[in-house]
Amino acid sequence: MAHPDRVAGLILWASFVNGAQAYQATERTTLVDLAEGNWEFFLQTIAQGKGWLDPREVRAYVDILKQCSTQKDYLSFIKWSSESDITPLLPEVHTPALVLHPRAFSDVKVEEAMRLASMLPNARLVLLESERFLPTAELVEPALRAITEFIADVTGSPASEIGRSGPSAFRTILFTDLVGHTEMMQRLGDAKGRDVLREHERITREVLKANGGTEVKTMGDGFMASFGSVTKAVECAIALQRAFAEREGEPLNVRVGLNAGEPIEEDGDLFGATVILASRIAAKAEGGEILVADTVRGLCSGKGFLFADRGDFVAKGFEEPVRVYEVRWRDG
């Protein structure tokens, strides 16, 4: 590298050393012909891949591709990459490198990643159990874990702090709300009503702790929590509903809403559109229900959760309709 002082580390995904070896001649010709003939159809074909993305994710990925490259730029890139051979350069790259590769990805064989890592003097190879080219679904958590550990080693920061601080940390936000709280307090009286609320708080905090959730704040009859893992957040929501359903005595009908994004953090609290939308989604739910934003459902693709489409609604303060899904948590 010409300027190693400007780069702390390299993170490489599905990469290769020699384009001529990585790309089969027929594959390269097919890609070029398709891109030259019909750019829009080519983008759709690339995004749809081998069924890795659902239709909404395909549309989003096509938008990203359009923003990242023009037809001319792509054709130049595919020509360069298919003819490049960086073998002579690799021994000179002493910058720490993380080589990530889906083990079963057929377009670039795993041997290419192993070869690349072996030729870099300071490389770490992580093979992920998937055939996906894109880091979605089952690849999200192991890829983020490997990247977090690598960044922690390179920067000297504790791994627990990577991705948990700063205004752009990605989190899943969970809101709960005890339905009929006011009526319950009037019916039971202050003393008995408060006992029920304490039980609600105890159950919520125990389940949050067991599922890796961080309590942000409580509003008396509800909680706001954040998670570094979207899967853990949905698992926590299900565990909460099951715990409330199994409890004997005064019924606790709790609605739960989840959204994922990059909230603003300030003095231990979270703010911004991600948080507001999570709150609006929770308010849309009925007692005993879990509603999630389409973002959450997409990130949980392939994780075994059952979702029911509840359609679009216009959340207060948002111009565009929001699509929500119900998480089916009851057995049977």
C-alpha positions as CSV (number, residue, x, y, z in Angstrom):
1,M,0.0,0.0,0.0
2,A,1.3,3.4,-1.0
3,H,0.1,5.1,2.2
4,P,-0.2,2.6,5.1
5,D,-0.3,5.4,7.6
6,R,-3.8,6.4,6.3
7,V,-5.3,2.9,6.8
8,A,-5.7,1.1,10.2
9,G,-7.0,-2.1,8.7
10,L,-8.5,-3.8,5.7
11,I,-11.8,-5.7,5.7
12,L,-12.2,-7.8,2.6
13,W,-15.4,-9.7,1.6
14,A,-15.6,-12.5,-1.0
15,S,-12.3,-11.2,-2.5
16,F,-9.8,-12.9,-4.8
17,V,-6.2,-12.6,-5.9
18,N,-6.3,-13.3,-9.6
19,G,-9.4,-12.3,-11.6
20,A,-8.7,-14.6,-14.5
21,Q,-8.7,-17.6,-12.1
22,A,-11.6,-16.4,-10.0
23,Y,-13.9,-15.6,-13.0
24,Q,-14.6,-18.3,-15.6
25,A,-14.4,-16.8,-19.1
26,T,-18.0,-17.8,-19.9
27,E,-19.3,-16.1,-16.7
28,R,-17.4,-12.9,-17.4
29,T,-18.7,-12.8,-21.0
30,T,-22.3,-13.4,-19.8
31,L,-22.1,-10.6,-17.2
32,V,-20.6,-8.1,-19.8
33,D,-23.1,-9.0,-22.5
34,L,-26.0,-8.7,-20.0
35,A,-24.8,-5.3,-18.6
36,E,-24.2,-3.9,-22.1
37,G,-27.5,-5.1,-23.5
38,N,-30.0,-4.1,-20.8
39,W,-28.6,-2.3,-17.7
40,E,-31.9,-2.3,-15.8
41,F,-32.5,-6.0,-16.3
42,F,-28.9,-6.7,-15.4
43,L,-29.3,-4.9,-12.0
44,Q,-32.5,-6.8,-11.3
45,T,-30.7,-10.1,-12.2
46,I,-27.8,-9.3,-9.9
47,A,-30.0,-8.3,-7.0
48,Q,-32.2,-11.3,-7.3
49,G,-29.2,-13.6,-7.4
50,K,-30.1,-17.0,-6.2
51,G,-33.1,-16.1,-4.2
52,W,-31.1,-14.6,-1.3
53,L,-33.3,-11.5,-1.0
54,D,-37.1,-11.1,-0.8
55,P,-38.8,-8.7,-3.3
56,R,-38.6,-5.6,-1.1
57,E,-34.9,-6.2,-0.4
58,V,-34.3,-6.7,-4.1
59,R,-35.7,-3.2,-4.8
60,A,-33.6,-1.7,-2.1
61,Y,-30.5,-3.4,-3.4
62,V,-31.1,-2.3,-6.9
63,D,-31.4,1.3,-5.6
64,I,-28.0,0.9,-3.9
65,L,-26.4,-0.5,-7.1
66,K,-27.7,2.4,-9.1
67,Q,-26.2,4.9,-6.6
68,C,-22.8,3.1,-6.5
69,S,-22.2,2.6,-10.2
70,T,-23.1,3.7,-13.7
71,Q,-23.3,1.2,-16.6
72,K,-20.0,2.6,-18.0
73,D,-18.2,2.3,-14.6
74,Y,-19.4,-1.2,-14.0
75,L,-18.2,-2.4,-17.4
76,S,-14.8,-0.8,-16.8
77,F,-14.7,-2.5,-13.4
78,I,-15.6,-6.0,-14.5
79,K,-13.0,-5.8,-17.3
80,W,-10.3,-4.6,-14.9
81,S,-11.2,-7.1,-12.1
82,S,-11.4,-10.1,-14.4
83,E,-7.9,-9.3,-15.8
84,S,-6.2,-8.2,-12.6
85,D,-3.6,-10.1,-10.7
86,I,-2.4,-8.6,-7.5
87,T,-0.2,-11.5,-6.4
88,P,3.1,-9.5,-6.6
89,L,1.7,-6.7,-4.4
90,L,0.3,-8.8,-1.5
91,P,3.6,-9.5,0.4
92,E,4.1,-5.7,0.7
93,V,0.8,-5.1,2.4
94,H,1.5,-5.3,6.1
95,T,-1.7,-3.5,7.2
96,P,-3.9,-5.8,9.4
97,A,-6.5,-7.5,7.2
98,L,-9.7,-9.4,7.8
99,V,-10.7,-11.7,5.0
100,L,-14.3,-12.7,5.2
101,H,-15.8,-15.3,2.9
102,P,-19.0,-17.3,2.7
103,R,-17.7,-20.8,2.5
104,A,-20.3,-22.2,0.1
105,F,-20.4,-19.1,-2.2
106,S,-20.0,-20.6,-5.6
107,D,-19.1,-17.6,-7.7
108,V,-15.8,-17.0,-5.9
109,K,-14.5,-20.3,-4.5
110,V,-13.4,-20.5,-0.9
111,E,-9.9,-21.5,-2.1
112,E,-9.5,-17.9,-3.4
113,A,-10.1,-16.5,0.0
114,M,-7.7,-18.9,1.6
115,R,-5.1,-18.0,-1.0
116,L,-5.6,-14.3,-0.4
117,A,-5.2,-14.6,3.4
118,S,-2.1,-16.8,3.1
119,M,-0.4,-14.2,0.9
120,L,-1.1,-11.2,3.2
121,P,1.5,-11.0,5.9
122,N,-0.9,-9.9,8.6
123,A,-4.3,-11.4,7.7
124,R,-7.1,-13.1,9.6
125,L,-9.3,-15.5,7.7
126,V,-12.9,-16.0,8.8
127,L,-15.1,-18.5,6.8
128,L,-18.8,-18.1,7.2
129,E,-21.2,-21.0,6.9
130,S,-23.4,-19.8,4.0
131,E,-23.7,-19.6,0.2
132,R,-24.9,-16.0,0.2
133,F,-22.8,-13.3,-1.5
134,L,-24.6,-10.5,0.4
135,P,-24.1,-10.3,4.2
136,T,-27.8,-10.7,5.0
137,A,-30.0,-13.1,7.0
138,E,-27.8,-15.8,8.8
139,L,-24.6,-14.0,7.8
140,V,-25.4,-10.7,9.6
141,E,-24.5,-11.7,13.2
142,P,-21.3,-13.7,12.5
143,A,-20.0,-11.1,10.1
144,L,-20.7,-8.3,12.5
145,R,-19.1,-10.3,15.3
146,A,-15.9,-10.9,13.3
147,I,-15.7,-7.3,12.2
148,T,-16.2,-6.0,15.7
149,E,-13.5,-8.2,17.1
150,F,-11.1,-7.1,14.3
151,I,-11.8,-3.4,14.8
152,A,-11.3,-3.9,18.5
153,D,-7.9,-5.5,17.9
154,V,-6.8,-2.9,15.4
155,T,-7.9,0.2,17.4
156,G,-7.3,-1.2,20.9
157,S,-10.9,-0.4,21.9
158,P,-12.8,-3.0,24.0
159,A,-15.0,-5.1,21.7
160,S,-18.0,-4.3,24.0
161,E,-17.7,-0.6,23.0
162,I,-17.6,-1.2,19.3
163,G,-21.0,-0.4,17.8
164,R,-22.5,0.6,21.1
165,S,-21.5,4.2,21.3
166,G,-21.8,7.2,19.0
167,P,-24.7,8.6,17.1
168,S,-24.6,6.0,14.2
169,A,-24.6,2.7,16.2
170,F,-27.1,0.3,14.7
171,R,-29.6,-0.9,17.3
172,T,-33.0,-2.6,17.5
173,I,-35.4,-0.6,19.7
174,L,-38.1,-2.4,21.7
175,F,-41.1,-0.6,23.4
176,T,-43.6,-2.3,25.7
177,D,-46.8,-0.9,27.0
178,L,-49.2,-2.3,29.6
179,V,-52.7,-2.1,28.1
180,G,-55.4,-0.9,30.5
181,H,-53.0,0.3,33.1
182,T,-55.2,3.3,34.3
183,E,-58.3,1.1,34.5
184,M,-56.5,-1.5,36.5
185,M,-55.2,1.0,39.0
186,Q,-58.7,2.3,39.5
187,R,-60.2,-1.2,39.9
188,L,-57.5,-2.6,42.2
189,G,-56.6,0.5,44.1
190,D,-53.2,2.0,44.6
191,A,-51.6,-0.6,46.8
192,K,-52.7,-3.7,44.9
193,G,-52.3,-2.0,41.5
194,R,-48.7,-1.1,42.4
195,D,-48.0,-4.7,43.4
196,V,-49.1,-5.8,39.9
197,L,-46.9,-3.1,38.3
198,R,-43.9,-4.3,40.3
199,E,-44.5,-7.8,39.0
200,H,-44.7,-6.4,35.5
201,E,-41.4,-4.6,36.0
202,R,-39.7,-7.6,37.5
203,I,-40.7,-9.9,34.7
204,T,-39.6,-7.4,32.0
205,R,-36.2,-6.7,33.6
206,E,-35.5,-10.4,34.0
207,V,-36.4,-11.2,30.4
208,L,-34.4,-8.3,29.1
209,K,-31.3,-9.4,31.0
210,A,-31.7,-13.0,29.8
211,N,-31.8,-11.9,26.2
212,G,-29.1,-9.3,26.1
213,G,-31.3,-6.2,26.2
214,T,-30.4,-2.9,27.7
215,E,-33.1,-1.0,29.6
216,V,-33.0,2.6,28.4
217,K,-35.9,3.8,30.5
218,T,-39.2,3.0,32.0
219,M,-42.4,5.0,31.7
220,G,-44.3,3.4,34.6
221,D,-46.5,1.2,32.5
222,G,-43.9,0.4,29.8
223,F,-40.3,0.0,28.9
224,M,-37.9,1.1,26.2
225,A,-34.9,-1.2,25.6
226,S,-32.2,-1.5,23.0
227,F,-30.4,-4.5,21.5
228,G,-27.2,-4.9,19.5
229,S,-28.8,-8.0,17.8
230,V,-32.1,-7.9,16.0
231,T,-32.6,-11.6,16.5
232,K,-32.1,-11.3,20.3
233,A,-34.6,-8.4,20.3
234,V,-37.4,-10.5,18.6
235,E,-36.5,-13.5,20.9
236,C,-36.9,-11.2,23.9
237,A,-40.3,-9.9,22.7
238,I,-41.5,-13.5,22.4
239,A,-40.1,-14.4,25.8
240,L,-41.8,-11.4,27.3
241,Q,-45.2,-12.3,25.9
242,R,-44.9,-15.9,27.0
243,A,-43.8,-14.9,30.5
244,F,-46.8,-12.6,30.8
245,A,-49.2,-15.2,29.4
246,E,-47.9,-17.9,31.8
247,R,-48.2,-15.7,34.9
248,E,-51.1,-16.4,37.2
249,G,-53.3,-13.8,38.8
250,E,-54.1,-10.4,37.4
251,P,-53.7,-10.5,33.6
252,L,-50.9,-8.5,32.1
253,N,-51.8,-7.6,28.6
254,V,-48.7,-6.0,27.1
255,R,-48.1,-4.8,23.6
256,V,-44.7,-4.7,22.0
257,G,-43.2,-2.8,19.1
258,L,-39.8,-3.1,17.5
259,N,-37.9,-1.0,14.9
260,A,-34.2,-1.1,13.9
261,G,-31.9,1.7,12.8
262,E,-29.4,4.2,14.0
263,P,-30.8,6.3,16.9
264,I,-29.1,9.3,18.4
265,E,-27.5,8.6,21.8
266,E,-27.2,11.3,24.4
267,D,-26.6,10.9,28.2
268,G,-27.7,7.3,28.1
269,D,-30.9,8.0,26.3
270,L,-31.8,7.3,22.7
271,F,-33.6,9.7,20.3
272,G,-34.5,10.1,16.7
273,A,-36.8,8.7,14.0
274,T,-35.8,5.1,14.8
275,V,-37.0,5.4,18.4
276,I,-40.1,7.4,17.5
277,L,-41.2,4.9,14.9
278,A,-40.7,2.0,17.4
279,S,-43.0,3.8,19.8
280,R,-45.6,4.3,17.2
281,I,-45.5,0.7,16.1
282,A,-45.9,-0.4,19.8
283,A,-49.0,1.8,20.1
284,K,-50.4,0.2,17.0
285,A,-50.3,-3.3,18.6
286,E,-53.0,-4.9,20.7
287,G,-52.5,-6.4,24.1
288,G,-50.5,-9.7,23.7
289,E,-49.2,-8.7,20.2
290,I,-45.7,-8.1,18.9
291,L,-45.5,-5.7,15.9
292,V,-42.3,-5.1,14.0
293,A,-41.2,-2.8,11.2
294,D,-40.4,-4.2,7.8
295,T,-36.7,-3.5,8.5
296,V,-36.8,-5.9,11.5
297,R,-38.6,-8.6,9.6
298,G,-36.1,-8.3,6.7
299,L,-33.1,-8.7,9.1
300,C,-34.7,-11.7,10.6
301,S,-35.1,-13.5,7.3
302,G,-34.3,-17.2,7.6
303,K,-34.2,-17.1,11.4
304,G,-37.3,-19.3,12.0
305,F,-39.7,-16.5,13.1
306,L,-43.2,-16.5,11.8
307,F,-44.6,-13.2,10.6
308,A,-48.0,-12.1,9.5
309,D,-48.3,-9.0,7.2
310,R,-50.4,-6.3,8.9
311,G,-50.2,-3.9,6.1
312,D,-49.3,-0.2,6.0
313,F,-50.2,2.6,8.3
314,V,-49.2,6.3,8.4
315,A,-47.4,6.9,11.7
316,K,-47.8,10.3,13.3
317,G,-44.8,12.5,12.3
318,F,-43.9,10.3,9.2
319,E,-44.9,11.2,5.7
320,E,-44.4,7.7,4.1
321,P,-46.6,4.8,5.1
322,V,-45.0,2.2,7.4
323,R,-45.4,-1.5,6.8
324,V,-45.6,-3.6,9.9
325,Y,-45.7,-7.3,10.6
326,E,-47.0,-9.3,13.6
327,V,-44.7,-11.9,15.1
328,R,-46.6,-15.1,15.7
329,W,-45.4,-16.3,19.1
330,R,-48.1,-18.5,20.4
331,D,-47.6,-22.3,20.0
332,G,-50.0,-24.2,17.8
